[in-house]
Amino acid sequence: MTHEHAVLAPAERRALGRRAQLLAGASVTYNVVEAVIAIAAGLVAGSVALVGFGLDSVVEVSSGLIILWQFRHALPESRERLALRGMAVSFFALAAYVTVESVRALWTGAEPETSAVGIALAAASLVIMPVLSWAQRRTGRALGSNAVVADGTQTLLCTYMSAAVLGGLVLNATLGWSWADPVAGLVIAAIAVKEGREAWRGEGCCGGLGASSCASTGAVERR
């Protein structure tokens, strides 16, 4: 379902574009730190889910950079479809890696070690990411930009991944359920595939996650 957007004054559109860039910059900064910590902790602990979580942060960095690239253009709408396609590819790459590693871990019976750092990081992201995502998606809807909303959805996806990773790490630490870690990784992969398909089709508003639908990419590009 699509909604018509009020025509924005040039000054208002520029202000929203600057806000989108600031939010993308904040997302990039946070996710660079998150990626380094998560991947390092995941490799030390042998945790597929934690490494996948760190790689998702890399995907989110690329997503934020795509938004910064898009809004550096005088007519960011002209880069909308290409931006969404770039995000879709990054989702699919993440899903492929995490799926392979999760299946391998389940097949070999690898047992990850407890990671207090990973638990703390996932818990922190579970608090921070929803707030940032809300601001990104609100700005994207105001702009009528599916790419900005998709960037916010990537951030929201980090929240779900944080919950999955946190659950897997805690179950492994408290009950010794080593299989919970790769299973959490498969949950991450499934969500990434879903969001990648929606981004590829231009459905950046991701109604399945509770956001209202935006104007279609084609409609934005025809303005």
C-alpha positions as CSV (number, residue, x, y, z in Angstrom):
1,M,0.0,0.0,0.0
2,T,1.3,3.4,-0.9
3,H,0.7,6.9,0.5
4,E,0.9,10.2,-1.2
5,H,3.4,12.6,0.3
6,A,2.9,16.3,0.6
7,V,5.2,18.3,-1.7
8,L,8.2,19.5,0.4
9,A,9.6,23.0,0.1
10,P,13.2,22.9,-1.2
11,A,14.5,24.2,2.2
12,E,12.6,21.5,4.1
13,R,13.8,18.8,1.7
14,R,17.4,20.0,2.1
15,A,17.0,20.0,5.9
16,L,15.7,16.5,5.9
17,G,18.5,15.4,3.6
18,R,21.0,16.8,6.0
19,R,19.3,15.0,8.9
20,A,19.4,11.7,6.9
21,Q,23.2,12.2,6.4
22,L,23.8,12.9,10.1
23,L,21.9,9.8,11.1
24,A,23.7,7.8,8.5
25,G,27.0,9.1,9.9
26,A,26.0,8.2,13.4
27,S,25.1,4.7,12.3
28,V,28.4,4.3,10.4
29,T,30.4,5.4,13.5
30,Y,28.6,3.1,15.9
31,N,28.7,0.1,13.6
32,V,32.4,0.4,12.9
33,V,33.0,0.1,16.6
34,E,30.4,-2.6,17.0
35,A,31.9,-4.6,14.1
36,V,35.4,-4.5,15.4
37,I,34.4,-5.7,18.9
38,A,31.9,-8.3,17.7
39,I,34.1,-9.9,15.1
40,A,37.1,-10.0,17.5
41,A,35.1,-11.4,20.4
42,G,33.4,-13.9,18.0
43,L,36.7,-15.2,16.7
44,V,38.1,-15.6,20.2
45,A,35.0,-17.4,21.4
46,G,34.4,-19.4,18.2
47,S,30.9,-17.9,18.0
48,V,29.3,-18.0,14.5
49,A,26.4,-15.8,15.7
50,L,28.7,-13.2,17.2
51,V,30.9,-13.0,14.1
52,G,27.7,-12.8,11.9
53,F,26.5,-10.0,14.2
54,G,29.8,-8.2,13.5
55,L,29.5,-8.7,9.8
56,D,25.9,-7.4,9.9
57,S,27.5,-4.2,11.4
58,V,29.8,-4.1,8.4
59,V,26.7,-4.4,6.2
60,E,25.1,-1.5,8.2
61,V,28.3,0.6,7.6
62,S,28.0,0.0,3.9
63,S,24.3,0.9,4.1
64,G,25.1,4.2,5.8
65,L,27.8,5.0,3.3
66,I,25.3,4.4,0.5
67,I,22.9,6.9,2.0
68,L,25.8,9.4,2.4
69,W,26.7,8.8,-1.3
70,Q,23.1,9.2,-2.4
71,F,22.5,12.5,-0.6
72,R,25.8,14.0,-1.9
73,H,24.1,14.3,-5.2
74,A,22.1,17.4,-6.1
75,L,19.1,15.1,-7.0
76,P,19.3,12.2,-4.5
77,E,16.1,10.8,-5.8
78,S,18.0,9.8,-9.0
79,R,20.2,7.5,-7.0
80,E,17.3,5.9,-5.1
81,R,17.0,2.6,-7.0
82,L,20.7,2.0,-7.2
83,A,21.0,2.7,-3.4
84,L,18.3,0.1,-2.7
85,R,20.0,-2.5,-4.9
86,G,23.3,-2.0,-3.2
87,M,21.7,-2.6,0.2
88,A,20.0,-5.7,-1.1
89,V,23.3,-7.2,-2.3
90,S,24.9,-6.5,1.2
91,F,22.0,-8.3,2.8
92,F,22.4,-11.4,0.6
93,A,26.1,-11.5,1.2
94,L,25.6,-11.5,4.9
95,A,22.9,-14.2,4.7
96,A,25.2,-16.5,2.6
97,Y,28.2,-16.2,4.9
98,V,26.2,-16.8,8.1
99,T,24.2,-19.7,6.7
100,V,27.4,-21.5,5.6
101,E,29.1,-21.0,8.9
102,S,26.0,-21.9,11.0
103,V,25.5,-25.2,9.0
104,R,29.2,-26.0,9.4
105,A,29.1,-25.4,13.1
106,L,26.0,-27.6,13.5
107,W,27.5,-30.3,11.3
108,T,30.9,-30.4,13.2
109,G,29.4,-29.9,16.6
110,A,31.7,-27.0,17.3
111,E,31.2,-25.6,20.8
112,P,31.7,-21.8,21.2
113,E,33.2,-20.5,24.4
114,T,31.3,-18.1,26.7
115,S,31.7,-14.4,25.6
116,A,31.0,-11.8,28.3
117,V,32.1,-9.1,25.8
118,G,29.6,-10.4,23.2
119,I,26.8,-10.5,25.7
120,A,27.4,-6.9,26.9
121,L,27.7,-5.7,23.3
122,A,24.5,-7.4,22.1
123,A,22.6,-6.0,25.2
124,A,23.9,-2.4,24.4
125,S,22.8,-2.6,20.8
126,L,19.4,-3.9,21.9
127,V,18.9,-0.5,23.7
128,I,20.6,1.9,21.2
129,M,19.5,0.5,17.8
130,P,15.7,0.9,18.1
131,V,16.1,4.7,18.9
132,L,18.4,5.3,15.9
133,S,16.2,3.2,13.6
134,W,13.1,5.1,14.6
135,A,14.8,8.4,13.7
136,Q,16.0,7.1,10.4
137,R,12.7,5.6,9.3
138,R,10.8,8.7,10.3
139,T,13.2,10.9,8.3
140,G,12.9,8.5,5.3
141,R,9.1,8.6,5.3
142,A,9.1,12.4,5.5
143,L,11.4,12.5,2.5
144,G,9.5,9.8,0.6
145,S,12.8,7.9,0.3
146,N,12.7,4.1,0.4
147,A,16.5,4.0,0.6
148,V,16.6,6.0,3.8
149,V,13.8,3.9,5.3
150,A,15.7,0.7,4.2
151,D,18.8,2.1,6.0
152,G,16.6,2.5,9.1
153,T,15.3,-1.0,8.6
154,Q,18.9,-2.3,8.5
155,T,19.4,-0.6,11.9
156,L,16.2,-2.2,13.2
157,L,17.4,-5.5,11.9
158,C,20.4,-5.1,14.2
159,T,17.9,-5.0,17.1
160,Y,16.5,-8.4,16.2
161,M,19.9,-9.7,15.6
162,S,21.0,-8.4,19.0
163,A,18.1,-10.3,20.6
164,A,18.9,-13.5,18.7
165,V,22.7,-13.3,19.4
166,L,22.1,-12.4,23.1
167,G,19.7,-15.3,23.5
168,G,22.2,-17.7,21.9
169,L,25.1,-16.5,23.9
170,V,23.2,-16.5,27.2
171,L,21.8,-20.0,26.6
172,N,25.3,-21.2,25.8
173,A,26.8,-19.6,28.8
174,T,24.2,-20.7,31.3
175,L,22.9,-24.0,30.0
176,G,25.7,-25.1,27.8
177,W,23.5,-25.2,24.7
178,S,26.2,-24.8,22.1
179,W,23.7,-25.4,19.3
180,A,21.9,-22.2,20.3
181,D,24.7,-20.1,18.8
182,P,24.5,-21.4,15.2
183,V,20.7,-21.6,15.3
184,A,20.8,-17.8,16.2
185,G,23.0,-17.4,13.2
186,L,20.4,-19.1,10.9
187,V,17.7,-16.7,12.3
188,I,19.9,-13.8,11.4
189,A,20.4,-15.2,7.8
190,A,16.7,-15.7,7.3
191,I,15.9,-12.2,8.3
192,A,18.7,-10.8,6.1
193,V,17.3,-12.7,3.1
194,K,13.8,-11.3,3.7
195,E,15.0,-7.8,4.0
196,G,17.3,-8.2,1.0
197,R,14.4,-9.3,-1.2
198,E,12.3,-6.3,-0.1
199,A,15.1,-3.9,-0.7
200,W,15.8,-5.4,-4.2
201,R,12.1,-4.9,-5.1
202,G,12.2,-1.4,-3.8
203,E,10.1,-2.1,-0.7
204,G,12.3,-0.1,1.7
205,C,9.5,0.6,4.1
206,C,9.3,-3.0,5.3
207,G,5.7,-3.2,6.4
208,G,6.4,-6.5,7.9
209,L,8.4,-4.8,10.6
210,G,5.7,-2.4,11.5
211,A,6.6,0.6,9.5
212,S,3.9,2.2,7.3
213,S,4.5,2.0,3.6
214,C,6.1,4.8,1.7
215,A,5.7,6.0,-1.9
216,S,7.2,3.6,-4.4
217,T,10.7,4.2,-5.7
218,G,9.3,4.7,-9.2
219,A,7.0,7.4,-8.0
220,V,9.9,9.2,-6.3
221,E,12.0,8.9,-9.4
222,R,9.3,10.4,-11.6
223,R,9.2,13.7,-9.5
